[in-house]
Amino acid sequence: MTAVHHHTRAIKRVGVVAKSGLQEAAGTLVELSEWLNARSLTGVFETETATLSGLTNQVTTCSRDEMPSAVDMILVLGGDGTLLAMGDRIAQHGVDVPLLGVNFGSLGFLTEITLAELFPALENAINGLVSLDQRRMLRAVVRRDGQVIADRVALNDVTLTRNATSPIIDLSVSVGSQFVAEFKADGLIVASPTGSTAYNLAAGGPIVHPVVEALVITPIAPHTLTNRPIIVPASSDVRIQPISNCDDNQIIVSFDGQSGVPLACDDIVSVASSEQPLQLFRATSRSYFAVLREKLKWAER
């Protein structure tokens, strides 16, 4: 699953998606369109991105939802949030379109290519000279009385949190058929290794290197200090059941911070590794640890 492999599919159509309202990307987008044309490649611009660049009538466009099925790779300009949203869409389509994330601001954990590196990185990606990271995603299924009420894919995390007005919540957690514990906390995060540096990190969870096959279960502000994050095998099926304060939609489950689903008592949230990984072009210029140092402001000697 974690093997690095090179992209074999010929890249002819390059999807381009910029963060909503990213005005400063306009010049780069025009340059990008010319760069692709000069190489006889088709740039397929997400509708809003085309408008941002003023190229609406000169380029092929499609909606964000159509993008995964319309292109051979997707270039994301923005930050980690923009890339996450695209990654989740790719997973929903069940296609294996690789993503190249370029950050317009500070370095991201996922958008680890800087603006200055955009064209060399894109050239290497198109010519098959860059290795692809396979990032395992999470699949979450919410069941109520045996019926599936939500089925989502997330790259970073599946999180159960309490409504602002709600008291502490009680969650029963099992791994497979084995009961783990009842967590009394403000919430609970199930994160992938990729997501270990997102909300999980802020909640005091461990940093897990992306090639480690694992899931991380981290309570948010646990009531007892003995409730610690737990790392379980990637093959685990993590089941979470709210057991108190779960009336009146007090507990919400969200996927990569998006689209919350209110839970009732006895609903079961199952989280497991998804079958299909997300493919990310790797920045050859910096290691995972270099990105960590930069993002977490670790002092370098």
BELNORJO-V686745 format. One record per backbone hydrogen bond with DSSP energy under -1.0 kcal/mol. NH is the residue of the N-H (numbers start at 1). CO is the residue of the C=O. If there is no record, write none. Layout:
[[NH CO] [NH CO]]
This chain:
[[5 132] [14 42] [15 73] [16 44] [17 75] [19 77] [22 19] [23 21] [25 22] [26 23] [29 25] [30 26] [31 27] [32 28] [33 29] [34 30] [35 31] [36 32] [37 33] [38 34] [40 37] [41 36] [42 12] [44 14] [45 60] [46 16] [47 62] [50 46] [51 47] [52 48] [53 49] [55 50] [58 55] [59 55] [62 45] [67 63] [69 66] [70 67] [72 13] [73 13] [74 98] [75 15] [76 100] [77 17] [78 102] [83 79] [84 80] [85 81] [86 82] [87 83] [88 84] [89 85] [90 86] [91 87] [92 88] [93 89] [95 90] [99 279] [100 74] [102 76] [103 113] [104 78] [108 111] [112 110] [113 101] [117 114] [118 115] [121 117] [122 118] [123 119] [124 120] [125 121] [126 122] [127 123] [128 125] [129 124] [132 5] [133 280] [135 278] [138 154] [139 272] [140 152] [141 270] [142 150] [143 268] [144 147] [147 144] [149 142] [150 142] [152 140] [154 138] [158 190] [159 254] [160 188] [161 252] [162 186] [163 250] [166 163] [169 185] [171 183] [172 241] [173 181] [174 239] [175 178] [176 237] [178 175] [180 173] [181 173] [183 171] [185 169] [186 220] [188 160] [189 218] [190 158] [191 216] [192 156] [196 193] [198 195] [202 198] [203 199] [204 201] [205 200] [212 209] [214 212] [215 232] [216 191] [217 230] [218 189] [220 187] [223 184] [227 224] [228 226] [230 217] [232 215] [234 213] [236 233] [238 271] [239 174] [240 269] [241 172] [243 170] [250 247] [252 161] [253 261] [254 159] [255 258] [256 157] [258 255] [261 253] [263 251] [266 242] [267 264] [268 143] [269 240] [270 141] [271 238] [272 139] [274 137] [278 135] [280 133] [281 99] [282 131] [291 287] [292 288] [293 289] [294 290] [295 291] [296 292] [298 293]]
